Amino acid sequence: MVENKMEHIDESFRDSIATVTEDGKRAWIYPKKPKGRYYNARTWVSVVFLIIFFALPLIKINGHPFFLLNVVELKFVLFGIAFFPQDFYLFVLAMLTFVVFIALFTALFGRLWCGWTCPQTVFMEMVFRKIEYLIEGDFMKQKALDKRAWDAEKIRIKTTKHLVFFFIAFLISNTFLMYIIGFDEWKKIITDNPLDHIGGLFATIIFAGVFYGVYARFREQVCIVVCPYGRLQGVMLDPNTVVIAYDYKRGEPRGKLSKDNNEHGDCIDCNQCVQVCPTGIDIRNGTQLECVNCTACMDACDDIMDKIQKPRGLIRYTSENAIKKNAKFKINSRIIGYCIVLTILFSTFVVLLARRSNIETTILRASGLLYQKPDESHISNLYNIALINKTFGDMPIELKIVEPKGEIKWVGNGITHLKEQSVAQSTFFLILPKTEIKKTKTKVIFEIWSEGEKIDRYETSFLGPNN
C-alpha cells in the first residue's frame, strides 16, 4: 500500500536543483510571501534574535565587554569571562561539545535550527525578503518587474531596494566589526580622523559588500552550496528524526478538488507549498538537501486545508516512521550514544572551566644553562616566568617558593604587579641550600599570591649536582 502511494514521485528531481537551469545558469527563485501561525511565530523569534545580535556587543560589565571575539589580538570574552590562547584547550573542548550537540539535535529535530534561528535564514527571510515584498510587491509583481524593460519607475524601485539592502548590510557589518574589536575601538573608527583607522574602515566596507552580496544576490545558495550543515544532514538524519514532511499516505493520489470524486487523497495539487518555498523545492518529493525547515510550506498547506475543510497537518513536523508505520518516537542506540558522549564532554568542560585559574603561570628553567654556585653552600638555577592576568582588574603579585626552602632573587625589578588582561614576563634566580638538594633534579613548587590569597600553584624542577 505504501509503495503504491509513493509511485507518484519522479526521482529525476534529485538530478538537479531548482536554482540552476539546464544550461548551468542561475534560476532566480521568487517565493510567494508566506503567512500563517508558523510564520508569525518565526517572526517573533527573529525579533528576539535581532535584538540579541545588535545589542550583545554593546553590553558591558564594569566597563568591560560582555561578548568579544577578537581574533586579531587573540582575546576572547564570552559572557563576561576572558579567554586567552592558553585556554585553547577549553575552546577545542567547547567546539567538540557543540558539534556533538548539533549531531544529537539534528538526529532528533532535523534542521530546526536552520529554519528558526540560523542568522542566514533570519536575515534573508525575516529582514531582506520582507523589505523586498514591501518595495517590489509579492512574487508575481517581482517577476513582472524583472521582465519589464528598464524605465524610470523600475530604476526607482530597484535603486530604492538596493540602497536599503546596502544600508542594512552596512549596519550588520558594523555590528560584526564590534564583535571582533569591541564597541570602544569601533567608536574610535567612526569618530576619529578616518586616516587614523584606514584598516578598520576598509574592513567595514569589505564586510558590508560581502553581506550585501549574500543577501541581494547569493541568497539561498548559501544554504544549498556553501553551508556544510545542510550537506551533513544526510548522515545525521534517520527515519525517527522529526522533519518537515508531506504525509503521502494521506495526500496521495493527488487530484483536483471535486465533490464527486472520492478516490483522491487530501492533496489537491494546488502547488502552494512549492510557490512559497525559498529554495524552490517540492516538499512532496520527500526530505531534500535544499530544505531548510522554514515552515512556509506548512502554513501554505494548512491554509488550503482550511479552505477545503480538511484537517491541517498534511505537511507537518513528523518523522518518516510516523508517516510510514504510524510509529511513535523511540530513543535508539544512536541517540543514547550521542547523549553519553555529550554528557561526558559537557561535564569535563564545566569542571575544567570551574577549575580555571584567573592567573596563568609558566615557570621554566632557562634553556642551555646548568646550575650556578653563588657560594660554597648554595646552588642556583635561572628561571623565566610568564604570568597572564585573565581578569578585568589589576592585581599585586607575590611569588613564593614553597618546596624546598630557598630564596628568590629577581633579575631587574621582577614582577610585583599585573595589569588587567595582560602578560608579564621576567627572570629570577632560585637559590637553594645544598642540604635541600638530594638528586640531580629536585622538584620545586611555587605559589602565586595576591592580597593575602593564593591564586595559583606551579611545579617545575631544579637542576643540581649529582650527589
C-alpha positions in Angstrom: 0.0 0.0 0.0 2.8 2.4 0.9 4.7 1.6 -2.2 1.6 2.5 -4.3 1.3 5.7 -2.5 4.9 6.6 -3.4 4.6 5.8 -7.1 3.8 9.4 -7.9 7.3 10.6 -7.0 9.5 11.2 -10.0 13.0 10.6 -8.7 14.5 12.7 -11.5 14.2 15.8 -9.3 17.3 14.6 -7.4 19.4 15.1 -10.6 19.1 18.9 -10.4 18.4 21.8 -8.1 15.7 24.4 -8.6 18.2 27.3 -8.5 20.2 26.2 -11.6 18.9 25.9 -15.2 19.7 23.0 -17.5 22.4 25.1 -19.2 24.0 25.8 -15.8 22.8 29.4 -15.3 21.2 30.8 -12.2 17.5 30.3 -11.9 16.1 33.1 -9.7 13.7 32.0 -7.0 10.6 34.1 -6.5 8.9 32.7 -3.4 5.4 33.7 -2.6 5.0 35.8 0.6 4.3 33.3 3.4 1.6 33.8 6.0 0.3 31.8 8.9 0.9 30.8 12.5 4.3 29.3 12.0 5.5 32.4 10.0 4.2 34.7 12.8 6.0 32.6 15.4 9.2 32.7 13.4 8.9 36.4 13.1 8.8 36.9 16.8 11.7 34.5 17.3 13.6 36.6 14.7 12.8 39.8 16.5 14.3 38.4 19.7 17.4 37.1 17.7 17.9 40.5 16.1 17.7 42.3 19.4 20.3 40.0 20.9 22.5 40.2 17.8 22.6 44.0 17.7 22.7 44.5 21.5 25.2 41.9 22.5 28.4 43.8 21.5 27.1 46.9 23.3 26.6 45.3 26.7 29.4 45.9 29.2 30.0 44.6 32.7 32.0 47.1 34.9 33.2 48.8 31.8 34.3 45.6 30.0 32.7 43.9 27.1 30.2 41.1 27.8 31.0 39.4 24.5 34.1 39.8 22.3 35.7 37.6 19.6 38.9 39.5 18.9 40.7 37.1 16.6 43.3 39.7 15.7 44.7 40.0 19.2 43.6 36.6 20.3 41.4 37.9 23.1 38.0 36.4 23.6 35.3 37.4 26.1 32.4 35.1 26.4 29.6 36.1 28.8 31.9 38.3 30.8 34.7 35.7 31.1 38.0 36.5 29.4 39.9 33.7 27.5 43.4 33.8 26.1 45.4 31.5 23.7 46.5 29.5 26.8 42.8 28.5 27.2 42.7 27.0 23.7 42.1 23.5 25.1 38.8 24.8 26.5 37.9 26.2 23.1 38.6 22.9 21.5 36.5 21.1 24.1 33.7 23.5 23.7 33.7 23.1 19.9 33.7 19.3 20.3 30.8 19.6 22.7 28.9 21.9 20.3 29.5 19.5 17.4 28.1 16.5 19.3 25.2 18.6 20.5 24.4 19.6 16.9 24.6 15.9 15.9 22.2 15.0 18.7 19.9 17.9 18.0 19.8 17.1 14.3 19.1 13.4 14.9 16.1 14.4 17.0 14.7 17.5 15.3 16.4 17.8 11.8 17.2 21.3 10.6 15.0 23.1 13.1 18.0 25.4 13.8 18.1 26.4 10.1 14.5 27.4 9.8 14.2 29.3 13.1 17.4 30.8 14.4 20.2 30.5 11.7 21.5 34.0 11.1 21.4 33.4 7.3 17.7 32.5 7.4 16.7 35.2 9.9 18.3 38.0 7.9 17.3 36.6 4.5 13.7 35.7 5.2 12.8 38.0 8.0 14.7 41.2 7.1 15.7 41.4 3.4 12.8 39.4 2.0 10.3 41.4 4.0 11.8 44.6 2.6 11.7 43.2 -0.9 8.0 42.4 -0.5 7.4 45.9 0.8 9.2 47.6 -2.0 8.6 45.4 -5.0 5.4 43.5 -4.0 4.7 39.8 -3.9 6.3 37.2 -6.2 4.2 37.8 -9.3 4.9 41.5 -9.2 8.6 40.8 -8.7 8.6 38.5 -11.7 6.8 41.1 -13.8 9.2 43.9 -12.7 12.3 41.8 -13.6 10.9 41.1 -17.0 9.9 44.7 -17.6 12.1 46.9 -19.7 14.2 49.4 -17.8 12.3 52.7 -17.3 12.2 55.4 -14.7 9.8 53.5 -12.4 11.8 50.3 -12.5 15.1 52.2 -11.8 13.4 54.0 -8.9 12.2 50.7 -7.3 15.4 48.8 -7.9 17.6 51.7 -6.7 15.5 52.1 -3.5 15.6 48.4 -2.7 19.3 48.0 -3.2 20.1 51.2 -1.3 18.1 49.9 1.7 19.8 46.5 1.3 23.2 48.0 1.4 22.3 50.2 4.4 21.2 47.2 6.3 24.3 45.3 5.2 26.4 48.2 6.4 24.7 48.0 9.8 25.4 44.3 10.0 29.0 44.9 9.0 29.5 47.5 11.8 27.9 45.1 14.3 30.1 42.3 13.1 33.1 44.5 13.5 32.1 45.3 17.1 32.1 41.6 17.9 35.8 41.5 16.7 37.3 44.7 18.0 34.8 45.8 20.7 32.5 48.8 20.9 35.1 51.2 22.1 37.5 50.6 19.3 34.6 50.7 16.8 33.6 54.1 18.2 37.1 55.4 17.6 36.8 54.4 13.9 33.7 56.4 13.3 34.6 59.4 15.4 38.3 59.9 15.0 40.1 61.0 11.9 39.4 58.4 9.2 43.1 58.4 8.2 43.9 57.0 11.6 41.7 54.0 11.1 42.2 53.0 7.4 42.2 49.3 8.3 39.0 49.5 10.3 37.2 51.5 7.6 38.4 49.2 4.9 37.2 46.1 6.9 33.8 47.7 7.4 33.3 48.3 3.7 34.5 44.9 2.8 32.2 43.2 5.3 29.3 45.4 4.1 30.0 44.4 0.5 30.1 40.7 1.4 26.8 40.9 3.4 25.1 42.9 0.6 26.3 40.3 -2.0 25.0 37.4 0.1 21.5 38.8 0.8 21.0 40.7 -2.5 22.4 38.1 -4.9 23.7 34.9 -3.5 20.7 34.3 -1.2 19.6 30.7 -0.9 22.8 29.5 -2.5 24.5 29.9 0.9 22.3 27.1 2.3 22.4 24.9 -0.8 26.0 25.3 -1.9 28.1 26.7 0.9 26.7 25.6 4.3 28.3 22.3 5.4 25.5 21.6 7.9 22.9 21.0 5.2 25.2 18.6 3.4 25.9 16.7 6.6 22.2 16.2 7.4 22.1 13.1 5.1 24.3 11.2 7.6 22.7 12.7 10.7 19.1 12.1 10.0 17.3 8.8 10.4 13.7 7.6 9.9 12.9 8.7 13.5 14.2 12.3 13.0 11.5 14.9 13.2 11.5 16.9 10.0 9.0 18.9 7.9 7.4 16.2 5.8 4.5 15.6 3.5 2.1 12.9 4.6 1.9 10.9 1.4 -0.3 8.2 2.9 -3.0 10.9 3.5 -2.3 13.1 0.5 -1.9 10.6 -2.4 -3.0 10.1 -5.0 -3.3 13.8 -5.8 -6.2 15.2 -7.7 -8.1 18.4 -8.3 -10.8 19.3 -5.8 -14.1 17.6 -6.8 -17.2 16.8 -4.8 -18.0 13.7 -7.0 -14.6 12.0 -6.8 -13.6 10.4 -3.5 -10.7 8.4 -5.0 -8.1 11.2 -4.5 -6.1 12.0 -1.4 -6.3 15.3 0.5 -3.6 16.9 -1.7 -5.4 18.9 -4.4 -2.1 19.6 -6.2 -2.5 23.4 -5.7 1.3 23.8 -5.8 1.1 26.4 -3.0 3.8 24.6 -1.0 6.2 24.9 -3.9 5.3 28.6 -4.5 6.2 29.7 -1.0 9.5 27.6 -0.8 12.5 30.0 -0.6 14.8 27.3 -2.1 12.3 26.2 -4.8 11.8 22.6 -3.8 8.6 20.4 -3.8 8.4 19.1 -0.2 6.0 16.4 -1.5 9.1 14.7 -3.0 10.4 13.9 0.5 13.3 15.2 2.6 15.8 17.1 0.4 19.2 18.7 0.9 17.7 22.1 -0.1 15.0 22.1 2.6 15.9 24.5 5.5 12.7 23.7 7.5 11.4 27.2 7.3 7.7 26.0 7.8 6.4 28.2 4.8 5.0 25.1 3.1 3.3 24.1 6.3 1.5 27.4 6.6 0.5 27.4 2.9 -0.8 23.8 3.1 -2.7 24.5 6.3 -4.4 27.5 4.7 -5.6 25.4 1.8 -6.8 22.6 4.1 -8.8 25.2 6.0 -10.4 26.4 2.7 -11.4 22.9 1.5 -12.4 21.9 5.1 -9.8 19.2 5.6 -7.7 18.6 8.7 -4.5 20.6 9.0 -1.1 18.8 9.0 -0.9 17.3 5.6 2.6 18.9 5.7 3.8 19.0 9.3 6.6 18.3 11.7 6.8 14.5 11.8 9.2 11.6 11.1 9.3 9.1 8.2 8.5 6.3 10.6 5.5 8.2 11.9 4.1 8.5 8.4 5.0 5.1 7.1 4.4 2.9 10.1 2.4 5.3 12.3 5.1 4.6 14.9 5.7 6.7 18.0 9.1 8.3 18.6 11.7 5.9 20.1 15.0 6.6 21.6 17.5 4.4 19.7 21.1 3.4 20.5 22.4 6.2 18.3 20.7 8.9 20.3 21.8 7.2 23.6 25.4 7.2 22.3 25.2 10.9 21.5 23.8 11.7 24.9 26.5 9.8 26.7 29.3 11.4 24.7 27.7 14.9 25.1 27.3 14.4 28.9 31.0 13.4 29.3 32.2 16.3 27.1 30.0 18.9 28.8 30.8 17.7 32.3 34.5 17.8 31.5 34.2 21.3 30.1 32.3 22.6 33.2 34.8 21.0 35.6 37.8 22.5 33.7 36.1 25.9 33.4 35.4 25.9 37.1 39.0 25.0 37.9 40.4 27.5 35.5 42.6 30.0 37.3 42.4 33.7 36.9 46.2 33.7 36.6 48.1 31.5 34.1 51.6 30.8 35.3 54.6 29.4 33.3 57.9 29.0 35.1 60.7 27.3 33.1 64.4 26.8 33.7 66.5 28.9 31.2 67.4 26.6 28.4 71.1 25.8 27.8 72.2 26.7 31.3 73.4 24.4 34.0 73.3 25.3 37.7 75.3 28.1 39.3 77.3 28.2 42.6 76.8 31.6 44.2 78.8 30.4 47.2 80.1 27.1 48.7 76.8 26.3 50.4 74.2 27.2 47.8 73.2 26.2 44.3 71.1 28.4 42.0 69.1 28.0 38.8 67.9 30.7 36.4 64.2 30.7 35.5 62.0 32.5 33.1 58.5 33.3 34.3 55.4 34.4 32.4 52.2 35.5 34.2 48.9 36.1 32.4 46.2 38.1 34.1 42.8 36.8 32.7 40.7 39.2 34.8 39.4 42.7 34.2 41.3 44.1 37.2 44.9 44.9 38.2 46.4 42.9 41.0 49.5 42.9 43.1 51.6 39.8 42.8 54.0 37.9 45.1 56.0 34.8 44.0 56.8 32.4 46.8 58.9 29.2 46.9 57.0 26.6 48.9 59.1 23.5 48.5 62.0 23.1 49.2 63.2 26.0 51.3 65.0 28.6 49.2 65.3 32.2 48.1 64.1 34.0 45.0 66.3 36.7 43.6 64.8 38.7 40.7 66.9 39.9 37.8 65.9 43.5 37.5 62.7 44.8 39.1 60.8 41.5 38.9 57.0 41.1 38.8 55.1 42.8 41.6 52.0 44.0 39.7 49.8 42.6 36.9 47.7 44.8 34.8 44.3 43.6 33.6 44.2 41.2 30.6 48.0 41.5 30.2 51.1 39.3 30.1 54.1 40.0 32.4 57.5 38.3 31.9 60.7 38.3 33.9 63.7 36.3 35.0 64.8 35.2 38.5 67.3 33.0 40.3 66.1 30.4 42.7 68.8 29.8 45.3 68.7 26.6 47.3 71.0 25.4 50.1 73.0 22.3 49.1 71.3 20.5 52.0 68.0 20.7 50.2 69.4 19.1 47.0 69.3 15.3 47.2 69.5 14.4 43.5 70.2 15.8 40.1 66.6 17.0 39.5 64.7 18.3 42.5 61.0 19.1 42.4 60.2 22.7 43.3 56.8 24.2 44.0 56.0 27.8 43.5 52.8 29.7 44.6 51.4 33.0 43.3 49.8 35.2 46.0 47.8 38.3 45.7 46.5 40.4 48.6 46.9 37.5 51.0 45.2 34.9 48.8 46.9 32.1 46.9 45.7 32.3 43.3 48.0 29.8 41.5 50.5 27.0 42.0 53.2 25.7 39.7 55.6 22.8 39.8 58.9 22.5 38.0 62.4 21.1 38.5 65.7 22.3 39.9 68.9 21.1 38.4 71.7 20.4 40.8 75.0 18.5 41.1 74.9 14.7 41.0 75.5 13.7 44.7 
